[in-house]
Amino acid sequence: MSSFIDKLVFPAPTPTYGKDAFKKHLCFIPWNEAVSPDRVDDDRYAEGIPCVWLPAPRAAGVILFCHGNAEDLGMCFPFVRHMRDQFKMNVLAVEYPGYGLLHGVSTSSEAALKEVALTAFRFILDELKVAYEQIILFGRSVGSGPTVYLASRFPVGGLILVAAFASVREAAKSLIGNFVTHVIDERFPNIALIGNVSCPTLFIHGEKDSLVPPSHSVALFKQCRARKLLITPPGMEHNTNLFTDAQYLAVPAINFFGLPGYQQESPPQMPSRFFEDGRQAFLMRKAARRKQKGIEGTTDSSPWFYLCGCPTSRARRDGDGLQPLDRPQCEWDPERPGIPEDQAVTGSEIAARRNAALDAAAEQKVPGWDEQEGWKDAQDFREEEIHTKPPVP
């Protein structure tokens, strides 16, 4: 039942672009091992996540765009390109599982959308080296779900929500009726998370929206505790092009966020390897991980570590180098009770006992013992001098 509802919530269109479309802007970011451990080594996801990267000269900030549920990157490309030109900011638009070049590879769900959005977000931070406060999250329609999720967890620079819903269940209730609450499980509870958002938030919702009533954005606006602004254009519908009228998006966003914002001589640059074949990069990363695991396994399982008498010879990998295993150290403790005085043996007594043992051995004619030469077969062991270094003052 859950998968059936997901198909209704995420009606992915027929892919409108291929690998040769907008080649200067189509890139593939790898799956993050911390976010998607099951996909990192899976050949089905070797090419990574399709994204559109639109750089702006000298722009320090990045807008992470999450599109609506009935479009893919090919359909929203003209919009994000226009947004780059209007706001003078870098734009990274991420694709959803089941959409575009990910069509047939995976299916969309709430967890899948959060996964790709978080992966793209981590990519901006880790690979592009962009600070939290220089990232603006932009979510339209169903894209409001993953963007509110990220904004409620991280101190980003801003949040733009267009035609957002309070939750998927509330949106379905507005369209179908109250009985749907007994059928649909909750997805993207934006109304519960918006109170945790601390960044400036811009709400835009058309009064003529017949799919998601503007009352959803009004409810979100009231729950939001950060600096906020609500715009409800009278003639705007759910899928209206936001750049047909500057008062829909351009003017409010520029004034509210002070765009284009901070600029620098060395803006974020997308490395060229992410525009190339993602599968080849995947195979190289996989081979490197196998090699690394092989080195670690050889080090940890070597039998020589067990044969060596030194307990500190065994090592473990810690951070970037090899660190010795923690071993308890033996120290002299003056408080520790010693041998009782009545059981103590002096040096002269030890010598007398040794001489008595030698005499007994001679009387018993132990094989190998000679009174003049001692043990005939014994090795000639000599004590080595121990040179101690004087303490450094």
TASULVEN-V98973 format. One record per pair of residues at least 12 apart in sequence whose C-alpha atoms are under 10 Angstrom apart, sorted by the first residue. I is the first residue (numbers start at 1). J is the second residue. D is the distance in whole Angstrom. If there is no record, write none. Layout:
{{I;J;D} {I;J;D}}
//
This chain:
{{1;183;9} {1;184;9} {1;185;10} {2;109;9} {2;183;9} {2;184;8} {2;185;8} {3;107;9} {3;108;9} {3;109;8} {5;109;9} {5;183;9} {5;184;7} {5;185;9} {6;107;9} {6;108;7} {6;109;6} {6;110;8} {6;184;10} {6;187;10} {7;98;10} {7;107;9} {7;108;8} {7;109;8} {8;69;10} {9;69;7} {9;70;9} {9;108;9} {9;109;8} {9;110;10} {9;142;9} {9;168;8} {9;172;9} {9;187;10} {10;68;9} {10;69;5} {10;70;7} {10;71;10} {10;96;10} {10;97;10} {10;98;9} {10;99;9} {10;107;9} {10;108;6} {10;109;8} {10;110;9} {10;142;8} {11;69;6} {11;70;6} {11;71;9} {11;98;9} {11;99;9} {11;108;9} {12;68;10} {12;69;7} {12;70;6} {12;71;7} {12;72;8} {12;96;9} {12;97;9} {12;98;7} {12;99;6} {12;100;8} {12;103;8} {12;107;9} {12;108;9} {13;69;9} {13;70;6} {13;71;6} {13;72;7} {13;75;10} {13;98;9} {13;99;7} {13;100;8} {13;103;9} {14;70;10} {14;71;9} {14;72;9} {14;98;10} {14;99;8} {14;100;7} {14;103;8} {15;71;9} {15;72;7} {15;73;9} {15;74;8} {15;75;9} {15;98;10} {15;99;7} {15;100;4} {15;101;7} {15;102;9} {15;103;7} {16;71;9} {16;72;7} {16;73;8} {16;74;5} {16;75;7} {16;99;9} {16;100;7} {16;101;9} {17;72;9} {17;73;8} {17;74;5} {17;75;8} {17;100;7} {17;101;8} {18;74;9} {18;100;8} {18;101;7} {19;50;9} {19;100;10} {19;101;8} {19;277;9} {21;74;8} {22;52;9} {22;74;9} {22;77;9} {23;52;9} {23;275;8} {23;276;9} {24;52;9} {24;53;8} {24;54;9} {24;275;8} {25;51;8} {25;52;5} {25;53;5} {25;54;6} {25;55;9} {25;77;10} {25;92;10} {25;270;10} {25;275;8} {26;50;7} {26;51;6} {26;52;5} {26;53;6} {26;54;9} {26;73;9} {26;92;10} {26;93;10} {26;274;9} {26;275;7} {26;276;9} {27;47;10} {27;48;9} {27;49;8} {27;50;6} {27;51;5} {27;52;6} {27;53;7} {27;92;10} {27;94;10} {27;270;9} {27;271;10} {27;272;9} {27;273;9} {27;274;5} {27;275;4} {27;276;7} {27;277;9} {27;278;9} {28;46;10} {28;47;7} {28;48;5} {28;49;5} {28;50;5} {28;51;6} {28;52;9} {28;53;10} {28;94;10} {28;95;10} {28;273;9} {28;274;5} {28;275;6} {28;276;8} {28;277;8} {28;278;6} {28;279;10} {29;47;8} {29;48;5} {29;49;5} {29;50;7} {29;51;7} {29;94;9} {29;116;10} {29;119;8} {29;120;7} {29;123;8} {29;127;10} {29;273;10} {29;274;6} {29;275;9} {29;278;8} {30;45;9} {30;46;8} {30;47;7} {30;48;5} {30;49;6} {30;50;9} {30;119;8} {30;120;9} {30;123;9} {30;274;8} {30;278;8} {30;279;10} {30;281;9} {30;282;8} {30;285;10} {31;45;8} {31;46;9} {31;47;9} {31;48;6} {31;49;7} {31;115;9} {31;116;8} {31;119;7} {31;120;9} {31;123;9} {31;282;10} {32;48;9} {32;115;9} {32;116;9} {32;118;9} {32;119;6} {32;120;9} {32;122;8} {32;123;8} {33;119;9} {34;119;9} {34;122;10} {35;114;10} {35;115;7} {35;116;9} {35;118;8} {35;119;7} {35;122;9} {36;112;10} {36;115;7} {36;116;9} {36;118;10} {36;119;8} {40;282;8} {40;285;9} {40;286;8} {41;282;8} {41;283;9} {41;285;9} {41;286;7} {41;289;10} {42;282;9} {42;286;10} {43;279;8} {43;282;8} {43;283;9} {43;286;10} {44;102;10} {44;105;7} {44;106;9} {44;279;10} {45;102;9} {45;105;7} {45;106;9} {45;278;9} {45;279;8} {45;282;9} {46;277;10} {46;278;6} {46;279;5} {46;280;8} {46;281;8} {46;282;5} {46;283;8} {46;286;10} {47;101;10} {47;102;9} {47;274;10} {47;276;10} {47;277;7} {47;278;4} {47;279;5} {47;280;8} {47;281;8} {47;282;7} {47;283;10} {48;101;10} {48;102;9} {48;274;9} {48;277;10} {48;278;6} {48;279;8} {48;281;9} {48;282;8} {49;94;7} {49;95;7} {49;96;8} {49;97;8} {49;101;8} {49;102;8} {49;116;7} {49;119;9} {49;120;8} {49;278;9} {50;73;9} {50;93;9} {50;94;7} {50;95;6} {50;96;9} {50;97;10} {50;99;10} {50;100;8} {50;101;7} {50;102;8} {50;116;10} {50;274;10} {50;275;10} {50;278;9} {51;65;10} {51;73;8} {51;92;7} {51;93;5} {51;94;5} {51;95;6} {51;96;9} {51;101;10} {51;120;9} {51;274;10} {51;275;10} {52;65;9} {52;73;7} {52;74;9} {52;76;10} {52;77;8} {52;80;9} {52;81;10} {52;91;8} {52;92;6} {52;93;5} {52;94;7} {52;95;8} {53;80;9} {53;81;9} {53;90;8} {53;91;6} {53;92;5} {53;93;7} {53;94;9} {53;269;10} {53;270;8} {53;275;10} {54;77;10} {54;80;8} {54;81;7} {54;83;10} {54;84;7} {54;85;9} {54;89;9} {54;90;6} {54;91;5} {54;92;6} {54;93;9} {54;270;9} {55;81;10} {55;84;8} {55;85;10} {55;88;9} {55;89;7} {55;90;5} {55;91;6} {55;92;9} {55;267;9} {55;268;8} {55;269;8} {55;270;8} {56;84;7} {56;85;8} {56;87;9} {56;88;6} {56;89;5} {56;90;5} {56;91;8} {56;260;10} {56;263;10} {56;267;8} {56;268;9} {56;269;10} {57;88;8} {57;89;8} {57;90;8} {57;263;9} {57;264;9} {57;265;9} {57;266;9} {57;267;7} {57;268;10} {58;88;9} {58;89;9} {58;90;9} {58;262;9} {58;263;5} {58;264;5} {58;265;6} {58;266;7} {58;267;5} {58;268;8} {59;87;10} {59;88;7} {59;89;5} {59;90;6} {59;134;10} {59;260;8} {59;261;8} {59;262;7} {59;263;5} {59;264;6} {59;265;9} {59;266;9} {59;267;6} {59;268;8} {60;88;10} {60;89;7} {60;90;8} {60;130;8} {60;131;9} {60;134;7} {60;135;9} {60;260;9} {60;261;8} {60;262;6} {60;263;5} {60;264;6} {60;265;9} {60;266;8} {60;267;5} {60;268;7} {61;88;9} {61;89;6} {61;90;6} {61;91;9} {61;130;7} {61;131;8} {61;132;9} {61;133;8} {61;134;4} {61;135;6} {61;136;8} {61;157;9} {61;259;10} {61;260;8} {61;261;7} {61;262;7} {61;263;8} {61;264;10} {61;267;8} {61;268;8} {62;84;10} {62;88;10} {62;89;6} {62;90;5} {62;91;5} {62;92;7} {62;124;8} {62;128;10} {62;130;8} {62;131;9} {62;132;10} {62;133;10} {62;134;6} {62;135;5} {62;136;6} {62;137;9} {62;157;10} {62;267;10} {62;268;8} {63;80;10} {63;83;9} {63;84;9} {63;87;10} {63;89;7} {63;90;6} {63;91;5} {63;92;6} {63;93;8} {63;124;10} {63;134;9} {63;135;6} {63;136;5} {63;137;6} {63;138;7} {63;157;10} {63;158;9} {63;159;9} {63;160;10} {64;90;9} {64;91;6} {64;92;5} {64;93;6} {64;94;8} {64;117;9} {64;120;8} {64;121;7} {64;124;9} {64;135;7} {64;136;6} {64;137;5} {64;138;6} {64;139;8} {64;147;9} {64;159;10} {65;80;8} {65;91;7} {65;92;6} {65;93;5} {65;94;7} {65;95;9} {65;117;9} {65;120;10} {65;136;9} {65;137;6} {65;138;5} {65;139;6} {65;140;8} {65;143;8} {65;144;10} {65;147;9} {65;160;9} {66;92;9} {66;93;6} {66;94;6} {66;95;8} {66;96;9} {66;113;9} {66;116;10} {66;117;8} {66;137;8} {66;138;6} {66;139;5} {66;140;7} {66;141;9} {66;142;8} {66;143;5} {66;144;7} {66;145;9} {66;146;8} {66;147;7} {67;80;10} {67;93;8} {67;94;8} {67;95;8} {67;96;9} {67;138;8} {67;139;6} {67;140;6} {67;141;7} {67;142;7} {67;143;5} {67;144;9} {68;96;10} {68;139;8} {68;140;5} {68;141;5} {68;142;5} {68;143;6} {68;144;8} {68;162;10} {68;163;9} {68;164;10} {68;239;9} {69;96;9} {69;99;9} {69;108;10} {69;140;9} {69;141;7} {69;142;6} {69;143;7} {70;99;9} {70;141;9} {70;142;9} {70;239;10} {71;95;10} {71;96;10} {71;99;8} {71;100;9} {72;93;10} {72;94;9} {72;95;7} {72;96;8} {72;98;10} {72;99;6} {72;100;6} {72;101;9} {73;93;7} {73;94;8} {73;95;6} {73;96;9} {73;99;8} {73;100;7} {73;101;9} {74;95;10} {74;100;8} {74;101;10} {75;100;10} {76;93;9} {77;93;9} {79;241;8} {79;242;8} {79;243;8} {80;92;9} {80;93;8} {82;243;8} {83;242;10} {83;243;8} {83;249;9} {83;250;8} {84;260;10} {86;243;9} {86;250;7} {86;251;10} {86;254;9} {86;259;9} {86;260;9} {87;250;8} {87;251;10} {87;253;8} {87;254;7} {87;258;10} {87;259;6} {87;260;5} {87;261;9} {88;259;8} {88;260;5} {88;261;8} {88;263;10} {89;134;10} {89;135;10} {89;136;10} {89;259;8} {89;260;6} {89;261;8} {89;262;9} {89;263;9} {90;135;10} {90;260;10} {90;267;9} {90;268;8} {90;269;10} {91;135;10} {91;136;9} {91;138;10} {92;120;8} {92;121;9} {92;124;9} {92;137;10} {93;117;10} {93;120;9} {93;138;9} {94;113;10} {94;116;7} {94;117;7} {94;119;9} {94;120;7} {94;121;10} {95;113;9} {95;116;8} {95;117;9} {95;120;10} {96;108;7} {96;109;9} {96;112;8} {96;113;6} {96;114;9} {96;115;9} {96;116;7} {96;117;8} {96;143;10} {97;109;8} {97;112;7} {97;113;7} {97;115;9} {97;116;8} {98;112;9} {109;187;9} {110;142;10} {110;145;8} {110;146;8} {110;186;10} {110;187;6} {110;188;7} {111;146;9} {111;187;9} {111;188;9} {112;146;10} {113;142;9} {113;143;8} {113;145;8} {113;146;6} {113;147;10} {114;143;10} {114;145;8} {114;146;5} {114;147;8} {114;149;8} {114;150;8} {114;188;10} {115;146;9} {116;146;9} {117;137;10} {117;143;9} {117;145;10} {117;146;6} {117;147;8} {117;149;9} {117;150;8} {118;146;8} {118;147;9} {118;149;9} {118;150;7} {121;135;9} {121;137;9} {121;147;10} {121;150;8} {124;268;9} {124;270;10} {127;268;9} {127;269;9} {127;270;8} {127;271;9} {128;267;9} {128;268;6} {128;269;7} {128;270;7} {128;271;8} {129;267;10} {129;268;7} {129;269;9} {130;267;9} {130;268;7} {131;155;10} {131;156;8} {131;157;9} {132;154;8} {132;155;6} {132;156;5} {132;157;6} {132;158;10} {133;154;10} {133;155;7} {133;156;5} {133;157;4} {133;158;8} {133;199;9} {134;155;10} {134;156;7} {134;157;5} {134;158;8} {134;261;9} {134;262;8} {135;155;9} {135;156;6} {135;157;5} {135;158;7} {135;159;9} {136;151;9} {136;156;6} {136;157;5} {136;158;5} {136;159;6} {136;160;7} {136;199;9} {136;200;10} {136;201;10} {136;257;9} {137;150;8} {137;151;7} {137;156;8} {137;157;8} {137;158;6} {137;159;5} {137;160;6} {137;161;8} {137;201;9} {138;158;9} {138;159;6} {138;160;5} {138;161;6} {138;162;8} {138;201;10} {138;202;10} {139;159;8} {139;160;6} {139;161;5} {139;162;6} {139;163;9} {139;164;8} {140;160;8} {140;161;6} {140;162;5} {140;163;6} {140;164;7} {140;165;10} {140;204;9} {140;205;10} {140;238;10} {140;239;10} {141;161;8} {141;162;6} {141;163;5} {141;164;5} {141;165;7} {141;205;10} {141;211;10} {141;212;8} {141;238;8} {141;239;9} {142;161;10} {142;162;9} {142;163;9} {142;164;7} {142;165;8} {142;167;9} {142;168;8} {142;188;9} {143;161;8} {143;162;9} {143;163;9} {143;164;8} {143;165;10} {143;188;10} {144;159;9} {144;160;8} {144;161;6} {144;162;7} {144;163;8} {144;164;6} {144;165;7} {144;166;9} {144;167;10} {144;188;8} {144;190;8} {145;161;9} {145;164;8} {145;165;8} {145;166;9} {145;167;8} {145;168;9} {145;187;8} {145;188;5} {145;189;8} {145;190;6} {145;193;10} {146;188;8} {146;190;9} {147;159;8} {147;160;9} {147;161;8} {147;190;9} {148;160;9} {148;161;8} {148;164;10} {148;188;9} {148;189;9} {148;190;6} {148;191;9} {148;192;10} {148;193;7} {148;194;7} {148;195;10} {148;196;9} {148;197;8} {148;201;10} {149;188;8} {149;189;9} {149;190;8} {149;193;7} {149;194;8} {149;196;9} {149;197;9} {150;193;10} {150;197;9} {151;193;9} {151;194;8} {151;196;8} {151;197;6} {151;198;8} {151;199;7} {151;201;10} {152;190;10} {152;192;10} {152;193;6} {152;194;7} {152;195;8} {152;196;5} {152;197;4} {152;198;7} {152;199;9} {153;193;9} {153;196;8} {153;197;8} {153;198;9} {154;196;10} {154;197;8} {154;198;9} {154;199;9} {155;197;8} {155;198;7} {155;199;7} {156;197;9} {156;198;8} {156;199;6} {156;200;9} {157;198;9} {157;199;6} {157;200;7} {157;201;9} {157;257;9} {158;197;10} {158;198;9} {158;199;5} {158;200;5} {158;201;6} {158;202;8} {158;227;10} {158;228;10} {158;256;10} {158;257;8} {159;197;9} {159;198;10} {159;199;7} {159;200;6} {159;201;5} {159;202;6} {159;203;9} {159;228;9} {159;257;10} {160;200;9} {160;201;6} {160;202;5} {160;203;6} {160;204;8} {160;228;10} {160;229;10} {160;249;10} {160;253;8} {161;201;8} {161;202;6} {161;203;5} {161;204;6} {161;205;8} {161;217;8} {161;220;10} {161;230;10} {162;202;8} {162;203;6} {162;204;5} {162;205;6} {162;206;9} {162;217;9} {162;231;10} {162;238;9} {162;239;10} {162;242;9} {162;248;10} {162;249;9} {163;203;8} {163;204;6} {163;205;5} {163;206;7} {163;207;10} {163;209;8} {163;211;9} {163;212;7} {163;213;8} {163;214;7} {163;216;8} {163;217;7} {163;232;10} {163;237;9} {163;238;6} {163;239;9} {164;190;9} {164;203;8} {164;204;8} {164;205;7} {164;212;8} {164;213;9} {164;214;8} {164;215;10} {164;216;7} {164;217;6} {164;218;10} {164;220;8} {164;238;10} {165;188;9} {165;189;9} {165;190;7} {165;191;8} {165;205;10} {165;211;10} {165;212;6} {165;213;8} {165;214;9} {165;215;9} {165;216;5} {165;217;6} {165;218;10} {165;219;9} {165;220;8} {166;187;10} {166;188;8} {166;189;6} {166;190;5} {166;191;5} {166;192;8} {166;193;10} {166;194;9} {166;212;9} {166;215;9} {166;216;5} {166;217;7} {166;218;9} {166;219;7} {166;220;6} {167;186;7} {167;187;6} {167;188;5} {167;189;5} {167;190;6} {167;191;7} {167;192;9} {167;216;8} {168;184;9} {168;185;9} {168;186;7} {168;187;5} {168;188;6} {168;189;7} {168;190;9} {168;212;10} {169;181;6} {169;182;10} {169;183;9} {169;184;6} {169;185;7} {169;186;6} {169;187;7} {169;188;9} {169;189;8} {170;184;10} {170;186;9} {170;187;10} {170;189;9} {170;191;10} {170;212;9} {170;216;8} {171;211;8} {171;212;6} {171;213;8} {171;216;8} {172;184;8} {172;211;9} {172;212;9} {174;210;10} {174;211;8} {174;212;7} {174;213;7} {174;216;10} {175;210;9} {175;211;7} {175;212;8} {175;213;9} {190;216;10} {190;220;8} {190;223;10} {191;216;9} {191;217;9} {191;219;8} {191;220;6} {191;221;9} {191;222;10} {191;223;7} {191;224;9} {192;220;9} {192;223;9} {192;224;10} {193;220;9} {193;223;9} {193;224;9} {194;220;7} {194;221;8} {194;222;10} {194;223;6} {194;224;5} {194;225;8} {194;226;9} {195;220;9} {195;221;10} {195;222;9} {195;223;6} {195;224;5} {195;225;6} {195;226;8} {196;223;9} {196;224;8} {196;225;8} {196;226;9} {197;223;10} {197;224;7} {197;225;7} {197;226;7} {197;227;10} {198;224;8} {198;225;7} {198;226;5} {198;227;8} {198;228;10} {199;224;10} {199;225;9} {199;226;6} {199;227;7} {199;228;9} {200;224;10} {200;225;9} {200;226;6} {200;227;5} {200;228;6} {200;229;8} {200;256;8} {200;257;8} {201;221;9} {201;224;8} {201;225;10} {201;226;7} {201;227;6} {201;228;5} {201;229;7} {201;230;9} {201;253;10} {201;256;9} {201;257;9} {202;221;9} {202;227;9} {202;228;6} {202;229;5} {202;230;6} {202;231;8} {202;249;9} {202;252;8} {202;253;7} {202;256;8} {202;257;9} {203;217;7} {203;218;8} {203;220;9} {203;221;7} {203;228;8} {203;229;6} {203;230;5} {203;231;6} {203;232;8} {203;249;10} {203;252;10} {203;253;10} {204;217;8} {204;218;10} {204;229;8} {204;230;6} {204;231;5} {204;232;6} {204;233;8} {204;236;10} {204;242;10} {204;248;7} {204;249;8} {204;252;9} {204;253;10} {205;217;7} {205;218;9} {205;230;8} {205;231;6} {205;232;5} {205;233;7} {205;234;9} {205;236;8} {205;237;8} {205;238;8} {205;248;9} {206;231;8} {206;232;5} {206;233;5} {206;234;6} {206;235;7} {206;236;4} {206;237;5} {206;238;7} {206;239;9} {206;240;9} {206;248;9} {207;231;10} {207;232;6} {207;233;6} {207;234;5} {207;235;7} {207;236;6} {207;237;7} {207;238;9} {208;232;9} {208;233;8} {208;234;7} {208;235;6} {208;236;6} {208;237;5} {208;238;7} {208;240;10} {209;234;10} {209;235;9} {209;236;7} {209;237;4} {209;238;5} {209;239;8} {209;240;9} {210;237;7} {210;238;7} {210;239;10} {211;237;9} {211;238;7} {211;239;9} {212;237;10} {212;238;7} {213;237;10} {213;238;9} {214;232;8} {214;237;10} {214;238;10} {217;230;8} {217;231;9} {217;232;9} {218;230;8} {218;231;10} {218;232;9} {227;256;10} {228;256;9} {229;252;9} {229;253;10} {229;256;8} {230;252;9} {231;247;9} {231;248;8} {231;249;9} {231;252;8} {232;248;8} {233;245;10} {233;247;8} {233;248;6} {233;249;10} {234;248;10} {235;248;10} {236;248;8} {296;316;9} {296;317;8} {299;314;9} {299;315;8} {299;316;8} {299;317;9} {299;322;10} {300;314;8} {300;315;8} {300;316;7} {300;317;9} {302;314;9} {311;324;9} {311;325;9} {311;326;10} {311;327;8} {312;324;6} {312;325;7} {312;326;8} {312;327;7} {313;325;8} {314;326;10} {358;371;9} {358;374;10} {359;371;9} {362;374;10}}
//
